[in-house]
Amino acid sequence: MTSPNSERTEKQESPSNGWEKLCELLDPAIVQAPREPNTWQKLDHLLVVYLTHTVSQFPWFNQLALAGMIYSEDGIAQPNRALRNVHSFLRWAIPKRCACLSALVPEKVLLEYFSDPPGIRGQIACVSYTSLQLHVQAYLQTIPAERVTALTPFLLPPLKMTLQVRKLNIQVITQSRAKRKEQAGAVAKELPTLMALARRRYRWLADRETQVRAVADAVRNGQCTLPAVIQCPDVNHRETLTFRVWDRLSRIKGHADVYSRKTNRNPSNIDGVFFLQLVGDLPESPWFLRAIEKGLFQRTPPPEARRYVQEWKLPRLTMKQPTGLLRTNIAMGRVISWARRVAAGTPEDSRIVFGVAPYLAGAAVGLFTLVCLIQTGMRIGELMQVTLDRECMETGFFPQFDDPTQSWVKGPRQFYWRLFPKGRTERERYPVTAHMLEALYILIELQKRYSGEGLKQVSAQAAPFFSHTRRFTNEHKFVLQWKGRQLPIKSIENCLDFLLLEHPCRDLDGHPARVTPHLLRHGVASWLRQQGIPLDDIMALIKHVNITVTDYYSQLSPEDLFQKIGPALTALADLAEIDPTTIRTVGDLEQLAQTALKRYGVLRHTPGGDCTTFTPCEVQFKCASCPNYIPDPARRSEVDEKIATHTQATRMLETLGDYLQADVQRAHCRTWERIAKEMDALAAVKILSLPAEELQKHFGSDASGEELLLDLKRRQLLRSGDKPTHE
């Protein structure tokens, strides 16, 4: 089975980025504006194409081209996103909100662009407009006055940060932070699930590749013909899936009517790269099969795929992807594209056609990224620094103290990565767990299999948005590389999105949350805090300088906070005043005692009564508020002692001015008074169950029936502390 990297190379781009055509459309004053020579030639190719084919049709073409050139000349980041945001804002504002660009007052139009309630698009436009404006202002201060005068007509209208604009920005930022914390809480709850899901999905793709390689060997040995049929379980091992195995040669020969004569003329020049076609309906857990059915991985996704992306809050997973990583090579892509196009769309001839190798490579990159981010809480920029050299890899032994009086002995070997944290100038240690080593081994072995050479010495200069480029001026064996180039952040995030397609993380509204590296970092901090890890230890793990930032990262969600303090609040509520209607009846108490005696044979003594359970006490001997407590009328003195103790404590605390604790003691007193009422009820029932002669003899009364009860009550002899002779 040939690897994705063994295909013929793609057509090389022209050495020119298209700046000649762009400069022909621009005003001569802007063409001569750069401070350094060859600035237009060094512009990003996509930026030049965007300006030439999209923005050149609008009256603010010169303004955006000048701002984009200055932005590119000043910093390492590209202005593509900022220019797109400002262009969208200007298209919305002109000519519907103002007649022309010169009449535009950005701060007034922005208030309407924020919409009601304020949305993120207004804040993005404000930030992008401000960033371009700051770069242009700094540039104008470094050139002569005559050149400033020549460029003044091509400047964007100045944006003033009024109080209303600032308030809207702060409001949107606050809402975004709250939403991020909500999503981080959802990710924190699902961290173990995400780990298990990622490992299971990678293993499923690896098993499919093994099956395809077995079919390829059988075809070469003449033991079977294509298309072959294989069966396998789905990702969750609930259903059995059936796939047809094709290669390009058999596919073209079997469908000669849909391919050109040129392709059919020399079929022997087509090598055998295998791919799969699903037979039957989608399983209950389709993972990426549904995305393939909707055309998400095509070069130009259809509208159905775009709706799928919006539903799951995902970007396009094929943008700027290197060949062989979530993206098949050109020849293979054409065959798969034709196979989807001519398929009937039925379960017997479905449009779910894919090659295993590029998706397996993407899953390996995503697995390595996910495991490392969850196990260490590191930033994605720090993970991109991992290299296979002595500067990064380190092994150490650490002491174990079995007995404080004994000398230390070597502990188990521990692996470390020595990386540059954000804002630091020295390398620091990052612990490497066994799961991280396993994911690293998987990625390295996969690259060896596909490239035949393993990791290569590559330069970090070509990776966009890699903030540590200045520290890696030479070539290194970066782990996150593909086809001899370091992987950019966008490609790494795409692999992570692919691995976690249709994941279970949902916010409070039930919407899916996109699992980004930064959101995983928030989730790890929140999960560690939920486990009771001290804040200082979390700060040391995720390499924060300020503990306030760590506290923000690891703040508990309202649900987790209530779950943590709920038992304490419940215990506090138990101290509140008891409604007299909640006093248990004599029948309830007798039934509770009989049930416990049948189960245990004996009751356990507690202050003033008995406990009907022999399990460990969950209320910490707060018997008066326990539903398993039965008062004993014969031990009324113990309850009276409790009431007297709490009453005395209440008076003392009120004297000292501690009214809160006095209320707590008063609540305890009321609870024991409720127990005393239950004792009185039980004592009355026991006394009335005696014969009248014994009652008259015991209390020294000649009355009988109701007259006896009134006499006893009047003489205050009907108390639960009395001990009748029958006991």
Long-range contacts (C-beta under 8 A, 24 or more apart in sequence): 1-209, 1-212, 1-213, 1-216, 1-273, 1-274, 1-357, 2-271, 2-272, 2-273, 3-324, 3-357, 3-449, 3-450, 3-451, 3-452, 4-323, 4-324, 4-325, 4-328, 4-329, 4-355, 4-357, 4-358, 4-361, 4-450, 5-323, 5-324, 5-450, 5-451, 5-483, 6-450, 7-273, 7-323, 7-324, 7-329, 7-330, 7-331, 7-332, 8-329, 8-330, 8-331, 10-323, 10-329, 10-330, 13-45, 16-41, 17-41, 17-43, 17-44, 17-45, 17-48, 18-45, 18-48, 18-49, 18-52, 19-43, 19-48, 21-52, 22-48, 22-51, 22-52, 22-65, 25-52, 25-56, 25-61, 26-61, 26-62, 26-65, 27-62, 27-154, 29-150, 29-151, 29-154, 30-62, 30-65, 30-66, 30-69, 30-151, 30-154, 33-66, 33-69, 33-70, 33-147, 33-151, 34-69, 34-73, 35-73, 35-139, 35-142, 35-143, 36-73, 39-69, 39-72, 39-73, 40-69, 42-72, 43-68, 43-69, 43-72, 44-72, 44-78, 44-80, 46-80, 47-72, 47-78, 47-79, 47-80, 47-83, 50-80, 50-83, 50-84, 51-83, 54-87, 55-83, 55-87, 58-87, 58-90, 58-91, 59-94, 59-100, 59-101, 60-87, 60-90, 60-94, 60-101, 60-156, 62-154, 63-101, 63-154, 63-155, 63-156, 64-156, 66-136, 66-151, 66-154, 66-155, 67-132, 67-133, 67-135, 67-136, 67-156, 68-132, 70-135, 70-136, 70-139, 71-131, 71-132, 71-135, 73-139, 74-135, 74-138, 74-139, 75-135, 76-469, 77-464, 77-465, 78-464, 79-132, 81-128, 82-128, 82-131, 82-132, 83-128, 83-132, 85-124, 85-125, 85-128, 85-129, 86-125, 86-128, 86-129, 86-132, 86-156, 88-125, 89-113, 89-125, 89-128, 89-129, 101-156, 101-157, 102-157, 104-157, 105-157, 106-156, 106-157, 106-158, 106-159, 106-160, 107-159, 107-160, 107-161, 107-162, 107-164, 107-165, 110-159, 110-165, 110-168, 111-164, 111-165, 111-168, 114-168, 114-172, 118-168, 118-171, 118-172, 118-175, 119-172, 120-172, 120-176, 122-168, 122-172, 123-168, 123-169, 123-172, 123-173, 123-176, 126-159, 126-165, 126-169, 129-156, 129-159, 130-159, 130-161, 132-156, 133-158, 133-159, 179-507, 180-519, 180-522, 181-522, 181-555, 181-557, 182-507, 182-508, 182-557, 183-505, 183-507, 183-513, 183-519, 184-519, 184-522, 184-523, 184-526, 184-553, 185-523, 185-526, 185-556, 185-557, 185-559, 185-560, 186-505, 186-506, 186-507, 186-513, 187-505, 187-513, 187-515, 187-519, 187-520, 187-522, 187-523, 188-522, 188-523, 188-524, 188-526, 188-527, 188-530, 190-503, 190-504, 190-505, 191-374, 191-523, 191-524, 191-527, 193-504, 194-370, 194-374, 194-500, 194-503, 194-505, 194-515, 195-370, 195-371, 195-374, 195-435, 197-500, 197-503, 197-504, 198-366, 198-367, 198-370, 198-371, 198-499, 198-500, 199-367, 200-235, 200-236, 201-235, 201-287, 201-363, 201-499, 202-360, 202-363, 202-364, 202-366, 202-367, 202-442, 202-499, 204-234, 204-235, 204-287, 205-356, 205-359, 205-360, 205-363, 206-360, 207-232, 208-232, 208-243, 208-276, 208-356, 208-360, 209-356, 209-357, 209-360, 212-245, 212-274, 212-276, 212-356, 215-245, 215-274, 216-247, 216-272, 216-274, 219-247, 219-272, 225-250, 226-250, 227-254, 227-277, 229-279, 234-283, 234-284, 234-285, 234-286, 235-283, 235-285, 235-287, 236-284, 236-285, 238-283, 238-284, 238-285, 239-283, 239-284, 241-278, 241-280, 241-283, 242-278, 242-279, 242-280, 243-276, 243-277, 243-278, 243-279, 244-276, 244-277, 244-279, 245-274, 245-275, 245-276, 246-274, 246-275, 246-276, 246-277, 246-339, 247-272, 247-273, 247-274, 247-275, 248-272, 248-273, 248-331, 248-332, 248-335, 251-335, 251-339, 252-335, 255-338, 255-339, 255-342, 258-338, 258-341, 258-342, 259-338, 270-331, 273-331, 273-332, 273-355, 274-355, 274-356, 275-332, 275-335, 275-336, 275-339, 275-353, 275-354, 275-355, 275-356, 276-353, 276-354, 276-355, 276-356, 277-339, 277-343, 277-350, 277-352, 277-353, 278-350, 278-352, 278-353, 279-347, 279-348, 279-350, 280-347, 280-350, 281-347, 282-352, 286-502, 287-501, 287-502, 288-354, 288-359, 288-498, 288-501, 289-352, 290-502, 291-317, 291-501, 292-351, 292-352, 292-353, 292-354, 293-350, 293-351, 293-352, 295-340, 297-326, 297-327, 297-354, 298-337, 299-333, 311-512, 312-501, 312-502, 312-512, 312-514, 313-511, 313-512, 313-513, 313-514, 314-497, 314-501, 314-514, 315-493, 315-494, 315-497, 317-494, 317-497, 317-498, 318-494, 319-490, 319-494, 320-488, 320-490, 320-491, 321-491, 321-494, 322-482, 322-483, 322-485, 322-487, 322-491, 323-483, 324-357, 324-358, 324-361, 324-450, 324-482, 324-483, 325-358, 325-361, 325-362, 325-365, 325-482, 325-487, 325-491, 325-495, 326-358, 326-359, 326-361, 326-362, 326-494, 326-495, 326-498, 327-358, 328-355, 328-358, 357-450, 359-498, 360-446, 361-446, 361-450, 361-482, 362-494, 362-495, 362-498, 362-499, 363-495, 363-498, 363-499, 364-442, 364-443, 364-446, 365-443, 365-480, 365-482, 365-487, 365-491, 365-492, 365-495, 366-495, 366-496, 366-497, 366-498, 366-499, 366-500, 367-439, 367-442, 367-443, 367-499, 368-439, 368-440, 368-442, 368-443, 368-479, 368-480, 369-480, 369-492, 369-495, 369-496, 369-517, 370-496, 370-499, 370-500, 370-520, 371-435, 371-436, 371-438, 371-439, 372-436, 372-439, 373-517, 373-520, 373-521, 373-524, 374-520, 374-524, 375-433, 375-435, 375-436, 376-430, 376-431, 376-436, 376-541, 376-542, 377-520, 377-521, 377-524, 377-525, 377-528, 377-538, 377-541, 377-542, 378-419, 378-430, 378-521, 378-542, 378-543, 379-421, 379-422, 379-517, 379-518, 379-521, 380-489, 380-492, 380-493, 380-517, 380-518, 381-422, 381-466, 381-467, 381-468, 381-489, 382-419, 382-420, 382-421, 382-422, 382-430, 382-543, 383-480, 383-517, 384-463, 384-466, 384-468, 384-478, 384-480, 384-486, 384-487, 384-489, 384-492, 385-419, 385-420, 385-468, 385-472, 385-478, 386-417, 386-419, 386-478, 386-479, 386-480, 387-476, 387-477, 387-478, 387-479, 388-444, 388-455, 388-477, 388-479, 389-476, 389-477, 391-418, 391-427, 392-417, 392-418, 392-419, 393-417, 393-418, 394-418, 394-429, 420-468, 420-471, 421-543, 422-467, 422-543, 423-545, 424-543, 428-543, 440-479, 443-479, 444-479, 447-481, 447-482, 451-483, 455-479, 455-481, 456-481, 456-484, 458-484, 458-485, 458-486, 459-486, 460-486, 462-486, 463-487, 463-488, 463-489, 464-488, 464-489, 464-490, 465-489, 465-490, 492-517, 493-517, 521-553, 522-553, 525-550, 525-553, 525-554, 526-553, 526-554, 526-555, 526-556, 526-557, 526-560, 528-554, 529-554, 529-555, 529-556, 530-556, 530-560, 530-564, 571-619, 574-622, 574-625, 575-625, 575-664, 575-667, 575-668, 575-671, 576-667, 577-667, 577-670, 578-670, 578-671, 578-674, 580-674, 580-677, 583-674, 583-677, 583-678, 584-678, 585-681, 586-681, 586-682, 586-685, 589-630, 589-631, 589-678, 589-682, 592-628, 592-630, 593-630, 603-630, 607-638, 607-639, 607-642, 608-632, 608-635, 608-636, 608-638, 608-639, 608-642, 608-672, 608-675, 608-679, 609-635, 609-675, 624-668, 624-671, 624-672, 624-674, 624-675, 625-671, 629-675, 631-675, 631-676, 631-678, 631-679, 631-682, 632-679, 633-679, 633-680, 633-682, 633-683, 633-686, 633-720, 633-721, 634-720, 634-723, 634-727, 636-676, 636-679, 636-683, 636-719, 636-720, 636-721, 637-721, 639-672, 639-675, 639-676, 639-679, 640-676, 642-672, 643-669, 643-672, 643-673, 643-676, 646-672, 676-720, 679-720, 680-719, 680-720, 682-720, 683-718, 683-719, 683-720, 683-721, 683-722, 684-718, 684-720, 686-724, 687-718, 687-722, 687-724, 690-724, 690-726, 694-724, 694-725, 694-726, 698-724, 698-725
